[in-house]
Amino acid sequence: MNKKINKGKIKILVVIASLSMGGEERIVTDIIKNINRDRFEVGVCLFEKKGELLSKVPPDVPIFDLKKKSRWSFLFLIIKLKGIIRKYKPDIVFSALWYSTFISACSNFIFNLKYPFLIAHEPHNHKLDIKGERFQKLKSILMNWSHSKADVIVTISKGSAYNIAKDYFIEKDKIIVIHNSIELKLIESSKLEKVSDPWFKENIPTVSTLGRLIPRKGYSDLLRAFRLVRDQQHARLIIIGEGESKSELRKLTRKLSLNDDVLFLGYQDNPFKFIYKSNVFVLSSHREGFGNVIIEAMACGIPVISTNCPSGPDEIITDGVNGLLVPVGDVEAMASAITRLFKDETLREKLSVDGRRRAEDFRVEKIVKEYESLFSTRIV
């Protein structure tokens, strides 16, 4: 059953490693910025006080720094978090990502803190990320244990909910799906920003993509698909983001003789002004928790092609209605979809309009209200 936690303001302590630029950190920041201050009081507890999103935290929100010293500082973090919780006295601890949940659960268990509500936010099944790593079995056990101690687990797609329930041995009714949000006003204002790069002053069909440059994002597939597109017509590709695969992707770009047609823009404070200048957006991932960049590109009014990867894209896109879905790793299908949109102006316009309409379902004001509803009730 559901019952109210208290009659006054609900006090929430968000626990997260840092506020570096990332999907989970952006979710947390959106909640902190947009939550109703008349009903909720929010504090943020960071393992390390760092990250590009620190500046986005409103000045009235206290930030507690645990001052993590090394990757082996878990005992130190558990003890320090105990002190913060006893000082701040939250009604709810909202932990973001599995390691934060582990530290929060340990602190509660060891020191018998008995805070009334531990919400664990998990964007996807992290057991997939640790395959082949050292201590994989131990990490898997810790994930299972810490999530069993949470009152509620929030995830961002139905596919993620299914995988977490199955692989973490969690009851399905303990998992809630709340989709990611976008700041439509911020994205729309980006349209007015100027882009000085001469690339964008030429009338050449352009593909854009955005995300961390890591293997599971499938950028090598996109480059190979773009090579096939380039064999048929003059076109360009812009890749926005940083990550461990950047040098490898640059090498592949040279190998495919695409140096003159691919631009690596790196990290951008405002990537949307570049997406606005493109004709097609592609998500080439092998696996996602949700695929936030899909709705961000839709909000820009840019037609979207996405791999039908687990999980999220097929919960956002209705194939042929507001976007196009292609099989994971199918370079030929991806190239064909890009070429099709370049040539078919009617379809491109339809996907742009219907995609923009779909993006409205994920506006931050709507999604934050779903979190407020969750925070206002305790599931027991």
C-alpha positions as CSV (number, residue, x, y, z in Angstrom):
1,M,0.0,0.0,0.0
2,N,1.0,3.7,-0.3
3,K,1.0,6.1,2.5
4,K,2.2,9.7,3.1
5,I,5.7,10.0,4.6
6,N,4.9,13.2,6.5
7,K,2.6,16.3,6.4
8,G,5.4,18.9,6.0
9,K,8.2,19.3,3.5
10,I,9.7,16.1,2.4
11,K,13.5,16.1,2.9
12,I,15.4,14.3,0.2
13,L,19.2,13.5,0.1
14,V,20.5,12.6,-3.3
15,V,23.6,10.4,-3.2
16,I,25.7,10.2,-6.3
17,A,29.4,9.8,-7.1
18,S,29.9,13.2,-8.8
19,L,28.1,15.6,-11.1
20,S,30.2,14.9,-14.2
21,M,28.5,15.1,-17.5
22,G,26.5,11.9,-18.0
23,G,22.9,10.6,-18.3
24,E,22.4,9.8,-14.7
25,E,23.9,13.0,-13.5
26,R,21.6,15.0,-15.8
27,I,18.6,13.2,-14.5
28,V,19.6,14.1,-10.9
29,T,20.3,17.7,-11.9
30,D,16.9,18.0,-13.7
31,I,15.1,16.8,-10.5
32,I,17.1,19.1,-8.3
33,K,16.4,22.2,-10.5
34,N,12.7,21.6,-11.2
35,I,11.3,20.0,-8.0
36,N,8.6,21.9,-6.2
37,R,10.4,23.8,-3.4
38,D,7.1,24.3,-1.5
39,R,6.8,20.5,-1.0
40,F,10.4,19.3,-1.1
41,E,13.7,20.1,0.4
42,V,16.7,18.7,-1.4
43,G,20.4,18.1,-0.5
44,V,23.1,16.5,-2.6
45,C,25.8,14.2,-1.2
46,L,28.8,13.6,-3.6
47,F,31.6,11.1,-3.2
48,E,33.7,13.8,-5.0
49,K,32.6,17.4,-5.4
50,K,33.4,17.7,-9.1
51,G,31.7,17.7,-12.5
52,E,30.5,20.0,-15.3
53,L,27.0,19.9,-13.8
54,L,27.9,21.3,-10.4
55,S,27.2,24.8,-11.8
56,K,23.6,23.7,-12.5
57,V,22.8,23.0,-8.9
58,P,20.6,25.9,-7.5
59,P,22.3,27.9,-4.8
60,D,19.7,27.0,-2.1
61,V,20.6,23.3,-2.4
62,P,23.3,22.2,0.1
63,I,26.1,20.0,-1.3
64,F,27.9,17.6,1.0
65,D,31.3,16.4,-0.2
66,L,32.5,13.0,1.1
67,K,36.0,13.7,-0.3
68,K,36.6,10.2,-1.7
69,K,40.4,9.5,-1.7
70,S,40.7,6.4,-3.9
71,R,38.7,3.6,-5.6
72,W,39.2,1.6,-2.4
73,S,37.6,4.2,-0.1
74,F,34.3,2.4,0.4
75,L,34.7,2.0,4.1
76,F,35.6,5.7,4.4
77,L,32.5,6.6,2.3
78,I,30.2,4.5,4.4
79,I,31.3,6.1,7.6
80,K,31.2,9.7,6.1
81,L,27.7,9.1,4.7
82,K,26.5,8.0,8.1
83,G,27.5,11.4,9.5
84,I,25.8,13.3,6.7
85,I,22.6,11.3,7.1
86,R,22.5,11.9,10.9
87,K,23.2,15.6,10.3
88,Y,20.8,16.2,7.5
89,K,18.0,13.8,8.7
90,P,16.4,13.0,5.3
91,D,13.0,11.4,4.9
92,I,14.3,9.8,1.6
93,V,17.7,8.8,0.4
94,F,17.8,8.8,-3.4
95,S,20.8,6.9,-4.6
96,A,21.9,7.2,-8.2
97,L,23.7,4.2,-9.8
98,W,24.5,0.9,-8.2
99,Y,27.7,1.9,-6.3
100,S,25.9,4.8,-4.6
101,T,23.1,2.4,-3.6
102,F,25.7,-0.1,-2.2
103,I,27.3,2.7,-0.1
104,S,23.9,3.9,1.1
105,A,22.6,0.4,1.9
106,C,25.8,-0.4,3.8
107,S,25.7,2.8,5.8
108,N,22.0,2.1,6.8
109,F,22.7,-1.6,7.6
110,I,25.9,-1.2,9.6
111,F,24.9,1.9,11.6
112,N,21.2,1.0,11.9
113,L,20.2,4.5,10.6
114,K,16.7,3.4,9.7
115,Y,15.9,6.1,7.2
116,P,12.4,5.5,6.0
117,F,12.8,5.3,2.2
118,L,15.8,4.2,0.1
119,I,15.2,4.8,-3.6
120,A,17.8,3.3,-6.0
121,H,17.9,4.8,-9.4
122,E,19.3,2.3,-12.0
123,P,19.2,3.4,-15.7
124,H,20.1,-0.1,-16.9
125,N,21.4,-3.5,-15.9
126,H,25.0,-2.8,-14.7
127,K,25.8,-6.4,-14.7
128,L,26.2,-6.2,-18.5
129,D,28.9,-3.5,-17.9
130,I,31.1,-5.6,-15.6
131,K,31.4,-8.7,-17.8
132,G,35.0,-9.7,-18.0
133,E,36.1,-7.3,-15.2
134,R,38.1,-8.3,-12.2
135,F,35.9,-9.2,-9.2
136,Q,32.9,-9.6,-11.5
137,K,31.3,-12.2,-9.3
138,L,31.8,-10.1,-6.1
139,K,30.4,-7.0,-7.8
140,S,27.4,-9.0,-9.0
141,I,26.7,-10.3,-5.4
142,L,27.0,-6.7,-4.0
143,M,24.6,-5.4,-6.7
144,N,22.1,-8.1,-5.7
145,W,22.4,-7.4,-2.0
146,S,22.3,-3.6,-2.1
147,H,19.3,-3.5,-4.4
148,S,17.5,-6.0,-2.2
149,K,17.8,-3.4,0.6
150,A,16.2,-0.6,-1.4
151,D,12.5,0.1,-0.9
152,V,12.0,1.0,-4.5
153,I,14.1,0.8,-7.7
154,V,13.5,3.4,-10.4
155,T,14.6,2.7,-13.9
156,I,14.1,4.5,-17.2
157,S,12.6,1.9,-19.6
158,K,10.4,-1.2,-19.5
159,G,13.3,-3.2,-21.0
160,S,15.6,-2.1,-18.2
161,A,13.0,-3.0,-15.6
162,Y,12.6,-6.5,-17.1
163,N,16.4,-7.1,-17.1
164,I,16.9,-5.7,-13.6
165,A,14.1,-7.8,-12.2
166,K,15.6,-10.9,-13.8
167,D,19.3,-10.5,-13.2
168,Y,19.1,-8.8,-9.8
169,F,16.4,-11.3,-8.5
170,I,14.1,-8.3,-7.6
171,E,10.3,-8.5,-7.4
172,K,8.7,-6.8,-10.3
173,D,6.4,-4.7,-8.2
174,K,9.4,-3.2,-6.5
175,I,10.5,-1.6,-9.8
176,I,9.0,1.6,-11.2
177,V,9.6,3.0,-14.7
178,I,10.1,6.7,-15.0
179,H,11.4,7.8,-18.4
180,N,14.2,10.3,-18.8
181,S,13.3,14.0,-19.3
182,I,14.4,16.8,-21.6
183,E,14.5,20.5,-21.2
184,L,12.5,21.6,-24.2
185,K,12.9,25.3,-23.7
186,L,16.7,25.0,-23.5
187,I,16.8,22.8,-26.6
188,E,14.5,25.2,-28.5
189,S,16.5,28.2,-27.6
190,S,19.6,26.5,-29.1
191,K,18.2,27.0,-32.5
192,L,19.0,30.7,-32.3
193,E,22.6,30.2,-31.4
194,K,25.2,30.7,-34.2
195,V,27.6,28.0,-35.3
196,S,30.8,29.5,-36.7
197,D,32.4,26.4,-38.2
198,P,32.5,26.8,-42.0
199,W,31.2,23.2,-42.3
200,F,27.7,24.3,-41.5
201,K,27.6,27.1,-44.0
202,E,27.6,24.7,-47.0
203,N,24.4,23.1,-48.2
204,I,25.7,19.5,-47.8
205,P,23.4,16.7,-46.3
206,T,24.7,16.1,-42.8
207,V,24.3,13.3,-40.3
208,S,24.7,14.0,-36.6
209,T,25.2,11.8,-33.5
210,L,25.8,12.5,-29.8
211,G,27.1,10.5,-26.9
212,R,30.0,9.0,-25.1
213,L,32.6,7.5,-27.4
214,I,32.6,4.0,-26.0
215,P,32.3,0.6,-27.8
216,R,28.6,-0.1,-26.9
217,K,27.5,3.1,-28.7
218,G,28.3,1.4,-32.0
219,Y,30.1,4.4,-33.6
220,S,32.2,2.1,-35.7
221,D,29.0,0.7,-37.3
222,L,27.9,4.3,-38.0
223,L,31.2,5.1,-39.7
224,R,31.0,2.1,-41.9
225,A,27.4,2.9,-42.8
226,F,28.4,6.4,-43.6
227,R,31.1,5.1,-45.9
228,L,28.3,3.4,-47.9
229,V,26.3,6.6,-47.9
230,R,29.3,8.6,-49.0
231,D,29.9,6.2,-51.9
232,Q,26.5,7.3,-53.3
233,Q,26.5,11.0,-52.6
234,H,28.3,13.9,-51.0
235,A,27.5,14.0,-47.3
236,R,29.0,14.7,-43.9
237,L,28.9,13.3,-40.4
238,I,29.4,15.1,-37.1
239,I,30.2,13.2,-34.0
240,I,29.6,15.1,-30.7
241,G,31.2,13.7,-27.5
242,E,34.3,12.4,-25.8
243,G,35.3,8.9,-24.6
244,E,37.8,6.1,-24.6
245,S,37.1,5.0,-28.2
246,K,37.9,8.4,-29.7
247,S,41.4,7.5,-31.0
248,E,40.2,4.2,-32.4
249,L,37.3,5.9,-34.2
250,R,39.7,8.4,-35.7
251,K,41.9,5.6,-37.0
252,L,38.8,3.9,-38.5
253,T,37.8,7.3,-40.1
254,R,41.2,7.5,-41.8
255,K,41.1,3.8,-42.8
256,L,37.7,4.4,-44.5
257,S,39.1,7.5,-46.3
258,L,36.5,9.7,-44.5
259,N,38.8,12.4,-43.0
260,D,37.3,15.2,-45.1
261,D,33.7,14.2,-44.3
262,V,33.7,13.4,-40.6
263,L,34.0,16.0,-37.9
264,F,34.8,15.1,-34.3
265,L,33.4,18.0,-32.3
266,G,34.3,16.6,-28.8
267,Y,32.4,17.6,-25.7
268,Q,30.1,20.6,-26.3
269,D,28.2,22.6,-23.6
270,N,25.4,23.0,-26.1
271,P,25.4,20.1,-28.6
272,F,21.8,21.0,-29.8
273,K,22.9,24.0,-31.9
274,F,24.9,21.5,-34.0
275,I,22.1,18.9,-34.2
276,Y,19.8,21.7,-35.4
277,K,22.1,22.2,-38.4
278,S,22.0,18.5,-39.4
279,N,19.5,16.7,-41.7
280,V,19.4,13.4,-39.9
281,F,20.3,12.1,-36.4
282,V,21.5,8.5,-35.9
283,L,21.8,6.5,-32.7
284,S,23.9,3.5,-33.5
285,S,24.0,1.8,-30.0
286,H,24.3,-1.9,-29.3
287,R,22.7,-1.3,-25.9
288,E,21.0,1.5,-24.1
289,G,19.2,2.2,-20.9
290,F,16.8,4.5,-22.7
291,G,18.3,6.6,-25.4
292,N,17.8,10.1,-24.3
293,V,19.5,11.6,-27.3
294,I,16.6,10.3,-29.4
295,I,14.1,12.6,-27.8
296,E,16.6,15.4,-27.7
297,A,17.1,15.1,-31.5
298,M,13.3,14.8,-31.9
299,A,12.9,18.0,-29.9
300,C,15.2,19.7,-32.4
301,G,12.8,18.7,-35.2
302,I,15.5,16.4,-36.7
303,P,14.3,13.0,-38.1
304,V,15.8,10.2,-36.1
305,I,17.2,6.8,-37.1
306,S,18.0,4.4,-34.2
307,T,19.1,0.8,-33.8
308,N,16.3,-1.3,-32.3
309,C,18.6,-2.1,-29.4
310,P,17.7,-3.2,-25.9
311,S,16.3,-1.1,-24.4
312,G,14.4,2.1,-24.9
313,P,14.4,3.1,-28.6
314,D,11.3,1.0,-29.4
315,E,9.6,2.6,-26.4
316,I,10.2,6.1,-27.9
317,I,10.0,5.4,-31.7
318,T,7.1,4.0,-33.6
319,D,8.9,2.8,-36.7
320,G,7.9,4.8,-39.8
321,V,5.7,7.1,-37.7
322,N,8.1,9.3,-35.7
323,G,11.4,7.8,-36.6
324,L,13.1,4.8,-38.2
325,L,14.4,1.6,-36.4
326,V,17.1,-0.6,-37.9
327,P,18.6,-3.8,-36.6
328,V,21.6,-3.6,-34.3
329,G,24.9,-3.8,-36.2
330,D,23.3,-3.9,-39.6
331,V,25.5,-1.4,-41.4
332,E,23.7,-1.8,-44.8
333,A,20.3,-1.1,-43.2
334,M,21.6,1.9,-41.4
335,A,23.1,3.3,-44.6
336,S,19.9,2.6,-46.5
337,A,17.8,4.5,-43.9
338,I,20.2,7.5,-44.0
339,T,20.1,7.6,-47.8
340,R,16.3,7.2,-47.8
341,L,15.8,10.2,-45.6
342,F,18.3,12.3,-47.5
343,K,16.3,11.7,-50.7
344,D,12.7,11.6,-49.4
345,E,11.8,15.1,-48.2
346,T,8.2,14.2,-47.5
347,L,9.2,11.4,-45.1
348,R,11.8,13.6,-43.5
349,E,9.2,16.3,-42.8
350,K,6.7,13.8,-41.4
351,L,9.3,12.3,-39.0
352,S,10.4,15.7,-38.0
353,V,6.8,16.9,-37.1
354,D,5.7,13.6,-35.4
355,G,9.1,13.3,-33.6
356,R,8.7,16.8,-32.2
357,R,5.2,15.9,-31.0
358,R,6.6,12.8,-29.3
359,A,9.3,14.8,-27.6
360,E,6.6,16.7,-25.7
361,D,5.8,13.5,-23.7
362,F,9.2,13.7,-22.0
363,R,9.4,17.4,-21.1
364,V,11.1,17.9,-17.8
365,E,8.1,19.5,-16.0
366,K,6.0,16.3,-16.7
367,I,8.7,13.8,-15.7
368,V,9.7,15.6,-12.5
369,K,6.0,15.5,-11.4
370,E,6.3,11.7,-11.6
371,Y,9.2,11.8,-9.3
372,E,7.3,14.1,-7.0
373,S,4.5,11.6,-6.9
374,L,6.9,8.9,-6.0
375,F,8.7,11.0,-3.3
376,S,5.3,11.9,-1.8
377,T,4.4,8.3,-1.0
378,R,6.2,5.5,0.7
379,I,5.7,2.0,-0.8
380,V,5.7,-0.7,1.9
